[in-house]
């Protein structure tokens, strides 16, 4: 799941928001590579679809600190190969 609007915090606190809804397989905040400060979004993996849906329903729009977080299904990143790029002769 993609979580946006995340206030500055640590992964332990962030994971704690999701644990009441089920098993959290992984949790990763996206950090600025230069400063190490959270960019305000990250990803949560929950292996059971029903638990993930319940977490999304209950946490999407929840106020955390002075922010409202958004929780939605993450889209898989698609990378284009050279043959997929328009105008490629390969």
PDB file with one MODEL, atoms N, CA, C and O in Angstrom:
MODEL        1
ATOM      1  N   UNK A   1       0.841  -1.171   0.000  1.00  0.00           N
ATOM      2  CA  UNK A   1       0.000   0.000   0.000  1.00  0.00           C
ATOM      3  C   UNK A   1       0.886   1.234   0.000  1.00  0.00           C
ATOM      4  O   UNK A   1       1.971   1.240   0.582  1.00  0.00           O
ATOM      5  N   UNK A   2       0.419   2.251  -0.645  1.00  0.00           N
ATOM      6  CA  UNK A   2       1.104   3.538  -0.655  1.00  0.00           C
ATOM      7  C   UNK A   2       0.461   4.405   0.412  1.00  0.00           C
ATOM      8  O   UNK A   2      -0.763   4.530   0.464  1.00  0.00           O
ATOM      9  N   UNK A   3       1.275   4.997   1.251  1.00  0.00           N
ATOM     10  CA  UNK A   3       0.778   5.880   2.305  1.00  0.00           C
ATOM     11  C   UNK A   3       1.414   7.248   2.095  1.00  0.00           C
ATOM     12  O   UNK A   3       2.639   7.371   2.076  1.00  0.00           O
ATOM     13  N   UNK A   4       0.582   8.276   1.936  1.00  0.00           N
ATOM     14  CA  UNK A   4       1.082   9.636   1.731  1.00  0.00           C
ATOM     15  C   UNK A   4       0.578  10.545   2.847  1.00  0.00           C
ATOM     16  O   UNK A   4      -0.346  10.197   3.583  1.00  0.00           O
ATOM     17  N   UNK A   5       1.200  11.708   2.958  1.00  0.00           N
ATOM     18  CA  UNK A   5       0.813  12.661   3.990  1.00  0.00           C
ATOM     19  C   UNK A   5       1.331  12.265   5.354  1.00  0.00           C
ATOM     20  O   UNK A   5       0.805  12.698   6.379  1.00  0.00           O
ATOM     21  N   UNK A   6       2.360  11.443   5.365  1.00  0.00           N
ATOM     22  CA  UNK A   6       2.913  10.921   6.620  1.00  0.00           C
ATOM     23  C   UNK A   6       3.695  12.020   7.325  1.00  0.00           C
ATOM     24  O   UNK A   6       4.629  12.583   6.752  1.00  0.00           O
ATOM     25  N   UNK A   7       3.322  12.332   8.566  1.00  0.00           N
ATOM     26  CA  UNK A   7       4.112  13.315   9.308  1.00  0.00           C
ATOM     27  C   UNK A   7       5.482  12.735   9.635  1.00  0.00           C
ATOM     28  O   UNK A   7       5.671  11.519   9.591  1.00  0.00           O
ATOM     29  N   UNK A   8       6.421  13.587   9.956  1.00  0.00           N
ATOM     30  CA  UNK A   8       7.761  13.117  10.286  1.00  0.00           C
ATOM     31  C   UNK A   8       7.704  12.208  11.509  1.00  0.00           C
ATOM     32  O   UNK A   8       7.282  12.641  12.582  1.00  0.00           O
ATOM     33  N   UNK A   9       8.114  10.984  11.362  1.00  0.00           N
ATOM     34  CA  UNK A   9       8.139  10.027  12.468  1.00  0.00           C
ATOM     35  C   UNK A   9       9.061   8.883  12.069  1.00  0.00           C
ATOM     36  O   UNK A   9       9.695   8.920  11.014  1.00  0.00           O
ATOM     37  N   UNK A  10       9.125   7.883  12.910  1.00  0.00           N
ATOM     38  CA  UNK A  10       9.982   6.737  12.598  1.00  0.00           C
ATOM     39  C   UNK A  10       9.119   5.567  12.117  1.00  0.00           C
ATOM     40  O   UNK A  10       7.904   5.568  12.314  1.00  0.00           O
ATOM     41  N   UNK A  11       9.748   4.571  11.486  1.00  0.00           N
ATOM     42  CA  UNK A  11       9.030   3.420  10.965  1.00  0.00           C
ATOM     43  C   UNK A  11       8.323   2.635  12.065  1.00  0.00           C
ATOM     44  O   UNK A  11       7.269   2.048  11.822  1.00  0.00           O
ATOM     45  N   UNK A  12       8.887   2.616  13.264  1.00  0.00           N
ATOM     46  CA  UNK A  12       8.262   1.873  14.371  1.00  0.00           C
ATOM     47  C   UNK A  12       6.887   2.455  14.678  1.00  0.00           C
ATOM     48  O   UNK A  12       5.917   1.712  14.826  1.00  0.00           O
ATOM     49  N   UNK A  13       6.798   3.776  14.773  1.00  0.00           N
ATOM     50  CA  UNK A  13       5.520   4.433  15.047  1.00  0.00           C
ATOM     51  C   UNK A  13       4.563   4.234  13.870  1.00  0.00           C
ATOM     52  O   UNK A  13       3.370   3.996  14.055  1.00  0.00           O
ATOM     53  N   UNK A  14       5.103   4.334  12.681  1.00  0.00           N
ATOM     54  CA  UNK A  14       4.291   4.201  11.478  1.00  0.00           C
ATOM     55  C   UNK A  14       3.695   2.808  11.382  1.00  0.00           C
ATOM     56  O   UNK A  14       2.513   2.654  11.075  1.00  0.00           O
ATOM     57  N   UNK A  15       4.514   1.786  11.644  1.00  0.00           N
ATOM     58  CA  UNK A  15       4.061   0.395  11.618  1.00  0.00           C
ATOM     59  C   UNK A  15       2.939   0.186  12.638  1.00  0.00           C
ATOM     60  O   UNK A  15       2.000  -0.570  12.389  1.00  0.00           O
ATOM     61  N   UNK A  16       3.043   0.858  13.782  1.00  0.00           N
ATOM     62  CA  UNK A  16       2.057   0.705  14.859  1.00  0.00           C
ATOM     63  C   UNK A  16       0.653   1.139  14.418  1.00  0.00           C
ATOM     64  O   UNK A  16      -0.330   0.655  14.977  1.00  0.00           O
ATOM     65  N   UNK A  17       0.533   2.029  13.442  1.00  0.00           N
ATOM     66  CA  UNK A  17      -0.783   2.425  12.944  1.00  0.00           C
ATOM     67  C   UNK A  17      -1.478   1.250  12.263  1.00  0.00           C
ATOM     68  O   UNK A  17      -2.703   1.141  12.318  1.00  0.00           O
ATOM     69  N   UNK A  18      -0.696   0.356  11.612  1.00  0.00           N
ATOM     70  CA  UNK A  18      -1.256  -0.717  10.802  1.00  0.00           C
ATOM     71  C   UNK A  18      -1.424  -2.039  11.550  1.00  0.00           C
ATOM     72  O   UNK A  18      -2.304  -2.828  11.207  1.00  0.00           O
ATOM     73  N   UNK A  19      -0.607  -2.292  12.554  1.00  0.00           N
ATOM     74  CA  UNK A  19      -0.629  -3.560  13.287  1.00  0.00           C
ATOM     75  C   UNK A  19      -2.015  -3.913  13.846  1.00  0.00           C
ATOM     76  O   UNK A  19      -2.375  -5.090  13.823  1.00  0.00           O
ATOM     77  N   UNK A  20      -2.812  -2.956  14.346  1.00  0.00           N
ATOM     78  CA  UNK A  20      -4.135  -3.335  14.849  1.00  0.00           C
ATOM     79  C   UNK A  20      -5.044  -3.993  13.800  1.00  0.00           C
ATOM     80  O   UNK A  20      -6.037  -4.630  14.152  1.00  0.00           O
ATOM     81  N   UNK A  21      -4.708  -3.841  12.520  1.00  0.00           N
ATOM     82  CA  UNK A  21      -5.545  -4.383  11.449  1.00  0.00           C
ATOM     83  C   UNK A  21      -5.016  -5.697  10.892  1.00  0.00           C
ATOM     84  O   UNK A  21      -5.684  -6.331  10.075  1.00  0.00           O
ATOM     85  N   UNK A  22      -3.824  -6.119  11.321  1.00  0.00           N
ATOM     86  CA  UNK A  22      -3.286  -7.392  10.855  1.00  0.00           C
ATOM     87  C   UNK A  22      -1.772  -7.412  10.809  1.00  0.00           C
ATOM     88  O   UNK A  22      -1.095  -6.542  11.357  1.00  0.00           O
ATOM     89  N   UNK A  23      -1.271  -8.415  10.149  1.00  0.00           N
ATOM     90  CA  UNK A  23       0.168  -8.624  10.051  1.00  0.00           C
ATOM     91  C   UNK A  23       0.795  -7.642   9.068  1.00  0.00           C
ATOM     92  O   UNK A  23       0.325  -7.495   7.940  1.00  0.00           O
ATOM     93  N   UNK A  24       1.858  -6.973   9.505  1.00  0.00           N
ATOM     94  CA  UNK A  24       2.605  -6.072   8.635  1.00  0.00           C
ATOM     95  C   UNK A  24       3.868  -6.810   8.211  1.00  0.00           C
ATOM     96  O   UNK A  24       4.725  -7.115   9.040  1.00  0.00           O
ATOM     97  N   UNK A  25       3.980  -7.093   6.929  1.00  0.00           N
ATOM     98  CA  UNK A  25       5.135  -7.818   6.394  1.00  0.00           C
ATOM     99  C   UNK A  25       6.345  -6.910   6.283  1.00  0.00           C
ATOM    100  O   UNK A  25       7.460  -7.298   6.633  1.00  0.00           O
ATOM    101  N   UNK A  26       6.119  -5.703   5.795  1.00  0.00           N
ATOM    102  CA  UNK A  26       7.219  -4.742   5.698  1.00  0.00           C
ATOM    103  C   UNK A  26       6.669  -3.334   5.708  1.00  0.00           C
ATOM    104  O   UNK A  26       5.496  -3.090   5.424  1.00  0.00           O
ATOM    105  N   UNK A  27       7.554  -2.421   6.044  1.00  0.00           N
ATOM    106  CA  UNK A  27       7.190  -1.018   6.168  1.00  0.00           C
ATOM    107  C   UNK A  27       8.424  -0.221   5.790  1.00  0.00           C
ATOM    108  O   UNK A  27       9.509  -0.469   6.317  1.00  0.00           O
ATOM    109  N   UNK A  28       8.271   0.733   4.885  1.00  0.00           N
ATOM    110  CA  UNK A  28       9.432   1.553   4.539  1.00  0.00           C
ATOM    111  C   UNK A  28       9.015   2.978   4.218  1.00  0.00           C
ATOM    112  O   UNK A  28       8.211   3.227   3.320  1.00  0.00           O
ATOM    113  N   UNK A  29       9.576   3.893   4.965  1.00  0.00           N
ATOM    114  CA  UNK A  29       9.391   5.314   4.694  1.00  0.00           C
ATOM    115  C   UNK A  29      10.401   5.709   3.628  1.00  0.00           C
ATOM    116  O   UNK A  29      11.527   5.212   3.622  1.00  0.00           O
ATOM    117  N   UNK A  30      10.009   6.589   2.739  1.00  0.00           N
ATOM    118  CA  UNK A  30      10.938   7.078   1.726  1.00  0.00           C
ATOM    119  C   UNK A  30      11.632   8.306   2.296  1.00  0.00           C
ATOM    120  O   UNK A  30      10.991   9.281   2.688  1.00  0.00           O
ATOM    121  N   UNK A  31      12.970   8.232   2.333  1.00  0.00           N
ATOM    122  CA  UNK A  31      13.772   9.304   2.915  1.00  0.00           C
ATOM    123  C   UNK A  31      14.541  10.057   1.844  1.00  0.00           C
ATOM    124  O   UNK A  31      14.925   9.484   0.825  1.00  0.00           O
ATOM    125  N   UNK A  32      14.763  11.333   2.075  1.00  0.00           N
ATOM    126  CA  UNK A  32      15.602  12.134   1.196  1.00  0.00           C
ATOM    127  C   UNK A  32      17.019  11.598   1.296  1.00  0.00           C
ATOM    128  O   UNK A  32      17.543  11.446   2.399  1.00  0.00           O
ATOM    129  N   UNK A  33      17.638  11.315   0.181  1.00  0.00           N
ATOM    130  CA  UNK A  33      18.966  10.692   0.210  1.00  0.00           C
ATOM    131  C   UNK A  33      20.053  11.601   0.776  1.00  0.00           C
ATOM    132  O   UNK A  33      21.060  11.115   1.290  1.00  0.00           O
ATOM    133  N   UNK A  34      19.855  12.916   0.685  1.00  0.00           N
ATOM    134  CA  UNK A  34      20.866  13.842   1.195  1.00  0.00           C
ATOM    135  C   UNK A  34      20.687  14.157   2.679  1.00  0.00           C
ATOM    136  O   UNK A  34      21.661  14.221   3.431  1.00  0.00           O
ATOM    137  N   UNK A  35      19.439  14.353   3.092  1.00  0.00           N
ATOM    138  CA  UNK A  35      19.192  14.779   4.474  1.00  0.00           C
ATOM    139  C   UNK A  35      18.773  13.654   5.400  1.00  0.00           C
ATOM    140  O   UNK A  35      18.915  13.766   6.617  1.00  0.00           O
ATOM    141  N   UNK A  36      18.251  12.553   4.825  1.00  0.00           N
ATOM    142  CA  UNK A  36      17.758  11.457   5.653  1.00  0.00           C
ATOM    143  C   UNK A  36      16.404  11.747   6.268  1.00  0.00           C
ATOM    144  O   UNK A  36      15.927  10.975   7.100  1.00  0.00           O
ATOM    145  N   UNK A  37      15.776  12.848   5.874  1.00  0.00           N
ATOM    146  CA  UNK A  37      14.468  13.240   6.398  1.00  0.00           C
ATOM    147  C   UNK A  37      13.378  12.622   5.523  1.00  0.00           C
ATOM    148  O   UNK A  37      13.519  12.530   4.304  1.00  0.00           O
ATOM    149  N   UNK A  38      12.295  12.204   6.165  1.00  0.00           N
ATOM    150  CA  UNK A  38      11.168  11.598   5.463  1.00  0.00           C
ATOM    151  C   UNK A  38      10.628  12.531   4.385  1.00  0.00           C
ATOM    152  O   UNK A  38      10.528  13.740   4.594  1.00  0.00           O
ATOM    153  N   UNK A  39      10.281  11.962   3.229  1.00  0.00           N
ATOM    154  CA  UNK A  39       9.666  12.733   2.151  1.00  0.00           C
ATOM    155  C   UNK A  39       8.154  12.796   2.314  1.00  0.00           C
ATOM    156  O   UNK A  39       7.463  13.397   1.491  1.00  0.00           O
ATOM    157  N   UNK A  40       7.637  12.178   3.373  1.00  0.00           N
ATOM    158  CA  UNK A  40       6.202  12.252   3.652  1.00  0.00           C
ATOM    159  C   UNK A  40       5.376  11.131   3.060  1.00  0.00           C
ATOM    160  O   UNK A  40       4.147  11.179   3.085  1.00  0.00           O
ATOM    161  N   UNK A  41       6.053  10.110   2.520  1.00  0.00           N
ATOM    162  CA  UNK A  41       5.303   8.962   2.016  1.00  0.00           C
ATOM    163  C   UNK A  41       6.135   7.701   2.172  1.00  0.00           C
ATOM    164  O   UNK A  41       7.334   7.748   2.445  1.00  0.00           O
ATOM    165  N   UNK A  42       5.465   6.580   1.990  1.00  0.00           N
ATOM    166  CA  UNK A  42       6.162   5.297   2.101  1.00  0.00           C
ATOM    167  C   UNK A  42       5.238   4.157   1.731  1.00  0.00           C
ATOM    168  O   UNK A  42       4.148   4.365   1.197  1.00  0.00           O
ATOM    169  N   UNK A  43       5.689   2.949   2.021  1.00  0.00           N
ATOM    170  CA  UNK A  43       4.969   1.758   1.612  1.00  0.00           C
ATOM    171  C   UNK A  43       4.825   0.787   2.769  1.00  0.00           C
ATOM    172  O   UNK A  43       5.735   0.631   3.583  1.00  0.00           O
ATOM    173  N   UNK A  44       3.671   0.136   2.832  1.00  0.00           N
ATOM    174  CA  UNK A  44       3.368  -0.887   3.824  1.00  0.00           C
ATOM    175  C   UNK A  44       2.941  -2.131   3.063  1.00  0.00           C
ATOM    176  O   UNK A  44       2.144  -2.042   2.129  1.00  0.00           O
ATOM    177  N   UNK A  45       3.459  -3.284   3.448  1.00  0.00           N
ATOM    178  CA  UNK A  45       3.014  -4.541   2.861  1.00  0.00           C
ATOM    179  C   UNK A  45       2.325  -5.362   3.934  1.00  0.00           C
ATOM    180  O   UNK A  45       2.882  -5.608   5.004  1.00  0.00           O
ATOM    181  N   UNK A  46       1.100  -5.784   3.633  1.00  0.00           N
ATOM    182  CA  UNK A  46       0.340  -6.668   4.505  1.00  0.00           C
ATOM    183  C   UNK A  46      -0.022  -7.881   3.648  1.00  0.00           C
ATOM    184  O   UNK A  46      -0.673  -7.727   2.614  1.00  0.00           O
ATOM    185  N   UNK A  47       0.391  -9.095   4.063  1.00  0.00           N
ATOM    186  CA  UNK A  47       0.211 -10.267   3.211  1.00  0.00           C
ATOM    187  C   UNK A  47      -1.241 -10.711   2.997  1.00  0.00           C
ATOM    188  O   UNK A  47      -1.542 -11.345   1.985  1.00  0.00           O
ATOM    189  N   UNK A  48      -2.128 -10.397   3.915  1.00  0.00           N
ATOM    190  CA  UNK A  48      -3.521 -10.830   3.778  1.00  0.00           C
ATOM    191  C   UNK A  48      -4.369  -9.693   3.213  1.00  0.00           C
ATOM    192  O   UNK A  48      -4.465  -8.617   3.804  1.00  0.00           O
ATOM    193  N   UNK A  49      -4.977  -9.949   2.066  1.00  0.00           N
ATOM    194  CA  UNK A  49      -5.736  -8.920   1.352  1.00  0.00           C
ATOM    195  C   UNK A  49      -6.844  -8.328   2.218  1.00  0.00           C
ATOM    196  O   UNK A  49      -7.034  -7.112   2.223  1.00  0.00           O
ATOM    197  N   UNK A  50      -7.562  -9.148   2.932  1.00  0.00           N
ATOM    198  CA  UNK A  50      -8.654  -8.659   3.773  1.00  0.00           C
ATOM    199  C   UNK A  50      -8.162  -7.705   4.844  1.00  0.00           C
ATOM    200  O   UNK A  50      -8.800  -6.687   5.110  1.00  0.00           O
ATOM    201  N   UNK A  51      -7.028  -8.025   5.462  1.00  0.00           N
ATOM    202  CA  UNK A  51      -6.450  -7.152   6.483  1.00  0.00           C
ATOM    203  C   UNK A  51      -5.989  -5.835   5.868  1.00  0.00           C
ATOM    204  O   UNK A  51      -6.174  -4.768   6.454  1.00  0.00           O
ATOM    205  N   UNK A  52      -5.392  -5.918   4.692  1.00  0.00           N
ATOM    206  CA  UNK A  52      -4.925  -4.705   4.011  1.00  0.00           C
ATOM    207  C   UNK A  52      -6.101  -3.797   3.663  1.00  0.00           C
ATOM    208  O   UNK A  52      -6.021  -2.581   3.839  1.00  0.00           O
ATOM    209  N   UNK A  53      -7.190  -4.383   3.171  1.00  0.00           N
ATOM    210  CA  UNK A  53      -8.373  -3.587   2.823  1.00  0.00           C
ATOM    211  C   UNK A  53      -8.961  -2.921   4.062  1.00  0.00           C
ATOM    212  O   UNK A  53      -9.378  -1.764   4.008  1.00  0.00           O
ATOM    213  N   UNK A  54      -8.996  -3.650   5.183  1.00  0.00           N
ATOM    214  CA  UNK A  54      -9.515  -3.084   6.427  1.00  0.00           C
ATOM    215  C   UNK A  54      -8.641  -1.925   6.892  1.00  0.00           C
ATOM    216  O   UNK A  54      -9.152  -0.897   7.334  1.00  0.00           O
ATOM    217  N   UNK A  55      -7.327  -2.090   6.792  1.00  0.00           N
ATOM    218  CA  UNK A  55      -6.399  -1.023   7.169  1.00  0.00           C
ATOM    219  C   UNK A  55      -6.612   0.198   6.282  1.00  0.00           C
ATOM    220  O   UNK A  55      -6.661   1.324   6.777  1.00  0.00           O
ATOM    221  N   UNK A  56      -6.740  -0.019   4.971  1.00  0.00           N
ATOM    222  CA  UNK A  56      -6.965   1.103   4.053  1.00  0.00           C
ATOM    223  C   UNK A  56      -8.248   1.839   4.411  1.00  0.00           C
ATOM    224  O   UNK A  56      -8.268   3.069   4.475  1.00  0.00           O
ATOM    225  N   UNK A  57      -9.314   1.089   4.642  1.00  0.00           N
ATOM    226  CA  UNK A  57     -10.619   1.685   4.954  1.00  0.00           C
ATOM    227  C   UNK A  57     -10.558   2.509   6.241  1.00  0.00           C
ATOM    228  O   UNK A  57     -11.122   3.601   6.311  1.00  0.00           O
ATOM    229  N   UNK A  58      -9.879   1.987   7.246  1.00  0.00           N
ATOM    230  CA  UNK A  58      -9.850   2.651   8.544  1.00  0.00           C
ATOM    231  C   UNK A  58      -8.816   3.761   8.662  1.00  0.00           C
ATOM    232  O   UNK A  58      -8.992   4.680   9.462  1.00  0.00           O
ATOM    233  N   UNK A  59      -7.747   3.695   7.885  1.00  0.00           N
ATOM    234  CA  UNK A  59      -6.676   4.677   8.028  1.00  0.00           C
ATOM    235  C   UNK A  59      -6.690   5.779   6.972  1.00  0.00           C
ATOM    236  O   UNK A  59      -6.136   6.854   7.200  1.00  0.00           O
ATOM    237  N   UNK A  60      -7.311   5.532   5.824  1.00  0.00           N
ATOM    238  CA  UNK A  60      -7.345   6.545   4.781  1.00  0.00           C
ATOM    239  C   UNK A  60      -8.112   7.769   5.289  1.00  0.00           C
ATOM    240  O   UNK A  60      -9.273   7.659   5.683  1.00  0.00           O
ATOM    241  N   UNK A  61      -7.465   8.923   5.278  1.00  0.00           N
ATOM    242  CA  UNK A  61      -8.080  10.159   5.737  1.00  0.00           C
ATOM    243  C   UNK A  61      -7.930  10.416   7.232  1.00  0.00           C
ATOM    244  O   UNK A  61      -8.399  11.434   7.740  1.00  0.00           O
ATOM    245  N   UNK A  62      -7.271   9.488   7.943  1.00  0.00           N
ATOM    246  CA  UNK A  62      -7.083   9.636   9.386  1.00  0.00           C
ATOM    247  C   UNK A  62      -6.122  10.793   9.670  1.00  0.00           C
ATOM    248  O   UNK A  62      -5.109  10.964   8.991  1.00  0.00           O
ATOM    249  N   UNK A  63      -6.466  11.578  10.686  1.00  0.00           N
ATOM    250  CA  UNK A  63      -5.576  12.659  11.091  1.00  0.00           C
ATOM    251  C   UNK A  63      -4.499  12.107  12.006  1.00  0.00           C
ATOM    252  O   UNK A  63      -4.787  11.470  13.019  1.00  0.00           O
ATOM    253  N   UNK A  64      -3.267  12.360  11.636  1.00  0.00           N
ATOM    254  CA  UNK A  64      -2.112  11.955  12.435  1.00  0.00           C
ATOM    255  C   UNK A  64      -1.283  13.216  12.628  1.00  0.00           C
ATOM    256  O   UNK A  64      -0.706  13.746  11.678  1.00  0.00           O
ATOM    257  N   UNK A  65      -1.230  13.688  13.863  1.00  0.00           N
ATOM    258  CA  UNK A  65      -0.570  14.964  14.114  1.00  0.00           C
ATOM    259  C   UNK A  65      -1.373  16.052  13.435  1.00  0.00           C
ATOM    260  O   UNK A  65      -2.577  16.172  13.663  1.00  0.00           O
ATOM    261  N   UNK A  66      -0.723  16.840  12.608  1.00  0.00           N
ATOM    262  CA  UNK A  66      -1.421  17.913  11.898  1.00  0.00           C
ATOM    263  C   UNK A  66      -1.692  17.548  10.442  1.00  0.00           C
ATOM    264  O   UNK A  66      -2.064  18.408   9.644  1.00  0.00           O
ATOM    265  N   UNK A  67      -1.506  16.269  10.094  1.00  0.00           N
ATOM    266  CA  UNK A  67      -1.693  15.828   8.711  1.00  0.00           C
ATOM    267  C   UNK A  67      -2.784  14.776   8.607  1.00  0.00           C
ATOM    268  O   UNK A  67      -3.076  14.059   9.564  1.00  0.00           O
ATOM    269  N   UNK A  68      -3.380  14.699   7.421  1.00  0.00           N
ATOM    270  CA  UNK A  68      -4.293  13.605   7.113  1.00  0.00           C
ATOM    271  C   UNK A  68      -3.520  12.654   6.213  1.00  0.00           C
ATOM    272  O   UNK A  68      -3.005  13.056   5.170  1.00  0.00           O
ATOM    273  N   UNK A  69      -3.443  11.389   6.620  1.00  0.00           N
ATOM    274  CA  UNK A  69      -2.738  10.433   5.777  1.00  0.00           C
ATOM    275  C   UNK A  69      -3.697   9.859   4.738  1.00  0.00           C
ATOM    276  O   UNK A  69      -4.908   9.793   4.950  1.00  0.00           O
ATOM    277  N   UNK A  70      -3.134   9.458   3.638  1.00  0.00           N
ATOM    278  CA  UNK A  70      -3.889   8.800   2.571  1.00  0.00           C
ATOM    279  C   UNK A  70      -3.290   7.403   2.398  1.00  0.00           C
ATOM    280  O   UNK A  70      -2.072   7.235   2.343  1.00  0.00           O
ATOM    281  N   UNK A  71      -4.160   6.422   2.316  1.00  0.00           N
ATOM    282  CA  UNK A  71      -3.711   5.039   2.162  1.00  0.00           C
ATOM    283  C   UNK A  71      -4.442   4.457   0.963  1.00  0.00           C
ATOM    284  O   UNK A  71      -5.671   4.484   0.905  1.00  0.00           O
ATOM    285  N   UNK A  72      -3.680   3.929   0.000  1.00  0.00           N
ATOM    286  CA  UNK A  72      -4.290   3.304  -1.166  1.00  0.00           C
ATOM    287  C   UNK A  72      -3.415   2.172  -1.667  1.00  0.00           C
ATOM    288  O   UNK A  72      -2.258   2.038  -1.268  1.00  0.00           O
ATOM    289  N   UNK A  73      -3.971   1.377  -2.527  1.00  0.00           N
ATOM    290  CA  UNK A  73      -3.225   0.270  -3.115  1.00  0.00           C
ATOM    291  C   UNK A  73      -2.101   0.844  -3.967  1.00  0.00           C
ATOM    292  O   UNK A  73      -2.325   1.717  -4.807  1.00  0.00           O
ATOM    293  N   UNK A  74      -0.902   0.349  -3.743  1.00  0.00           N
ATOM    294  CA  UNK A  74       0.249   0.813  -4.527  1.00  0.00           C
ATOM    295  C   UNK A  74       0.211   0.167  -5.902  1.00  0.00           C
ATOM    296  O   UNK A  74      -0.101  -1.016  -6.037  1.00  0.00           O
ATOM    297  N   UNK A  75       0.526   0.941  -6.902  1.00  0.00           N
ATOM    298  CA  UNK A  75       0.620   0.416  -8.265  1.00  0.00           C
ATOM    299  C   UNK A  75       2.034  -0.102  -8.477  1.00  0.00           C
ATOM    300  O   UNK A  75       2.999   0.502  -8.010  1.00  0.00           O
ATOM    301  N   UNK A  76       2.152  -1.203  -9.172  1.00  0.00           N
ATOM    302  CA  UNK A  76       3.470  -1.754  -9.443  1.00  0.00           C
ATOM    303  C   UNK A  76       4.179  -0.870 -10.455  1.00  0.00           C
ATOM    304  O   UNK A  76       3.611  -0.490 -11.479  1.00  0.00           O
ATOM    305  N   UNK A  77       5.431  -0.550 -10.149  1.00  0.00           N
ATOM    306  CA  UNK A  77       6.220   0.299 -11.049  1.00  0.00           C
ATOM    307  C   UNK A  77       6.533  -0.481 -12.316  1.00  0.00           C
ATOM    308  O   UNK A  77       6.998  -1.619 -12.263  1.00  0.00           O
ATOM    309  N   UNK A  78       6.274   0.147 -13.448  1.00  0.00           N
ATOM    310  CA  UNK A  78       6.541  -0.478 -14.740  1.00  0.00           C
ATOM    311  C   UNK A  78       7.690   0.271 -15.390  1.00  0.00           C
ATOM    312  O   UNK A  78       7.661   1.496 -15.499  1.00  0.00           O
ATOM    313  N   UNK A  79       8.700  -0.471 -15.820  1.00  0.00           N
ATOM    314  CA  UNK A  79       9.822   0.166 -16.500  1.00  0.00           C
ATOM    315  C   UNK A  79       9.765  -0.209 -17.976  1.00  0.00           C
ATOM    316  O   UNK A  79       9.481  -1.354 -18.327  1.00  0.00           O
ATOM    317  N   UNK A  80      10.035   0.757 -18.823  1.00  0.00           N
ATOM    318  CA  UNK A  80       9.989   0.530 -20.267  1.00  0.00           C
ATOM    319  C   UNK A  80      11.321  -0.011 -20.753  1.00  0.00           C
ATOM    320  O   UNK A  80      12.386   0.454 -20.345  1.00  0.00           O
ATOM    321  N   UNK A  81      11.244  -0.984 -21.617  1.00  0.00           N
ATOM    322  CA  UNK A  81      12.474  -1.484 -22.233  1.00  0.00           C
ATOM    323  C   UNK A  81      12.730  -0.647 -23.482  1.00  0.00           C
ATOM    324  O   UNK A  81      11.864   0.115 -23.911  1.00  0.00           O
ATOM    325  N   UNK A  82      13.905  -0.788 -24.058  1.00  0.00           N
ATOM    326  CA  UNK A  82      14.240  -0.014 -25.269  1.00  0.00           C
ATOM    327  C   UNK A  82      13.239  -0.254 -26.380  1.00  0.00           C
ATOM    328  O   UNK A  82      12.908   0.668 -27.125  1.00  0.00           O
ATOM    329  N   UNK A  83      12.747  -1.494 -26.503  1.00  0.00           N
ATOM    330  CA  UNK A  83      11.817  -1.801 -27.571  1.00  0.00           C
ATOM    331  C   UNK A  83      10.443  -1.180 -27.335  1.00  0.00           C
ATOM    332  O   UNK A  83       9.655  -1.046 -28.272  1.00  0.00           O
ATOM    333  N   UNK A  84      10.147  -0.796 -26.081  1.00  0.00           N
ATOM    334  CA  UNK A  84       8.867  -0.176 -25.775  1.00  0.00           C
ATOM    335  C   UNK A  84       8.884   1.331 -26.022  1.00  0.00           C
ATOM    336  O   UNK A  84       7.829   1.960 -26.094  1.00  0.00           O
ATOM    337  N   UNK A  85      10.062   1.905 -26.149  1.00  0.00           N
ATOM    338  CA  UNK A  85      10.171   3.356 -26.297  1.00  0.00           C
ATOM    339  C   UNK A  85       9.873   3.742 -27.745  1.00  0.00           C
ATOM    340  O   UNK A  85      10.425   3.162 -28.680  1.00  0.00           O
ATOM    341  N   UNK A  86       9.001   4.718 -27.915  1.00  0.00           N
ATOM    342  CA  UNK A  86       8.629   5.170 -29.263  1.00  0.00           C
ATOM    343  C   UNK A  86       9.856   5.644 -30.020  1.00  0.00           C
ATOM    344  O   UNK A  86      10.708   6.348 -29.477  1.00  0.00           O
ATOM    345  N   UNK A  87       9.930   5.253 -31.264  1.00  0.00           N
ATOM    346  CA  UNK A  87      11.027   5.698 -32.103  1.00  0.00           C
ATOM    347  C   UNK A  87      12.282   4.850 -31.978  1.00  0.00           C
ATOM    348  O   UNK A  87      13.295   5.150 -32.609  1.00  0.00           O
ATOM    349  N   UNK A  88      12.232   3.820 -31.190  1.00  0.00           N
ATOM    350  CA  UNK A  88      13.396   2.959 -31.033  1.00  0.00           C
ATOM    351  C   UNK A  88      13.560   2.073 -32.229  1.00  0.00           C
ATOM    352  O   UNK A  88      12.594   1.473 -32.701  1.00  0.00           O
ATOM    353  N   UNK A  89      14.774   1.978 -32.730  1.00  0.00           N
ATOM    354  CA  UNK A  89      15.044   1.135 -33.893  1.00  0.00           C
ATOM    355  C   UNK A  89      15.466  -0.269 -33.498  1.00  0.00           C
ATOM    356  O   UNK A  89      15.672  -1.114 -34.369  1.00  0.00           O
ATOM    357  N   UNK A  90      15.601  -0.541 -32.198  1.00  0.00           N
ATOM    358  CA  UNK A  90      16.103  -1.839 -31.777  1.00  0.00           C
ATOM    359  C   UNK A  90      15.019  -2.859 -31.702  1.00  0.00           C
ATOM    360  O   UNK A  90      15.280  -4.013 -31.360  1.00  0.00           O
TER     361      UNK A  90
ENDMDL
END
